[in-house]
Amino acid sequence: MDPETARTARESLDLAFHMSNILDTGLDRHTLSVLIALCDLGLNPEALAAVVKELQREPPPSTPLSSSSSQVP
């Protein structure tokens, strides 16, 4: 990638990330970059948005109990 193309891509991602923060999407820069790349590959942006919303709605995985309480003597 030539330097001008790289600079333009970085500026575009910076702008998209700034808009994402204004809209309080909760997306980090890397995740946003991946989503943009998937759209560039032809994935449906509305379908991606639905998946992201669903994943954000899921509770985080519960942590297992400490190993000392689960060991059998």
Legacy VTK file of the C-alpha trace (Angstrom):
# vtk DataFile Version 3.0
C-alpha trace
ASCII
DATASET POLYDATA
POINTS 73 float
0.000 0.000 0.000
1.503 3.325 -0.964
1.913 6.001 1.753
-0.892 8.219 0.437
-3.374 5.330 0.401
-2.309 4.309 3.910
-2.734 7.879 5.161
-6.207 8.143 3.632
-7.242 4.797 5.121
-5.966 5.845 8.560
-7.802 9.183 8.352
-11.015 7.432 7.278
-10.760 5.009 10.210
-10.059 7.915 12.584
-13.174 9.706 11.339
-15.332 6.566 11.593
-13.983 5.908 15.108
-14.758 9.492 16.142
-18.333 9.148 14.846
-18.605 5.782 16.606
-17.614 7.430 19.895
-20.092 10.278 19.392
-22.828 7.698 18.814
-21.624 5.778 21.895
-21.448 2.444 20.051
-18.928 0.923 22.447
-16.809 -0.316 19.540
-13.039 -0.139 19.811
-10.876 0.939 16.887
-9.863 -2.627 15.971
-13.443 -3.945 15.964
-14.572 -0.997 13.872
-11.732 -1.657 11.430
-12.776 -5.305 11.083
-16.415 -4.332 10.517
-15.425 -1.823 7.830
-13.249 -4.466 6.136
-16.181 -6.922 6.159
-18.409 -4.287 4.544
-15.699 -3.666 1.932
-15.797 -7.397 1.173
-19.514 -7.136 0.468
-21.155 -8.228 3.716
-24.469 -6.562 4.452
-23.869 -3.672 6.905
-27.341 -4.036 8.420
-26.739 -7.727 9.089
-23.371 -6.920 10.693
-25.041 -4.263 12.864
-27.638 -6.804 13.998
-24.907 -9.282 14.949
-22.959 -6.626 16.866
-26.093 -5.556 18.760
-26.884 -9.164 19.640
-23.347 -9.809 20.854
-23.385 -6.644 22.966
-26.692 -7.711 24.503
-25.350 -11.093 25.673
-24.102 -11.163 29.251
-20.390 -11.827 29.676
-19.510 -15.459 30.346
-19.577 -16.326 34.026
-16.298 -17.166 35.651
-15.950 -20.690 37.034
-15.710 -21.220 40.774
-12.242 -21.432 42.206
-10.540 -24.752 41.537
-10.199 -25.514 45.252
-13.975 -25.715 45.736
-14.502 -27.934 42.705
-11.861 -30.540 43.522
-13.008 -33.862 44.907
-10.862 -35.180 47.802
LINES 1 74
73 0 1 2 3 4 5 6 7 8 9 10 11 12 13 14 15 16 17 18 19 20 21 22 23 24 25 26 27 28 29 30 31 32 33 34 35 36 37 38 39 40 41 42 43 44 45 46 47 48 49 50 51 52 53 54 55 56 57 58 59 60 61 62 63 64 65 66 67 68 69 70 71 72
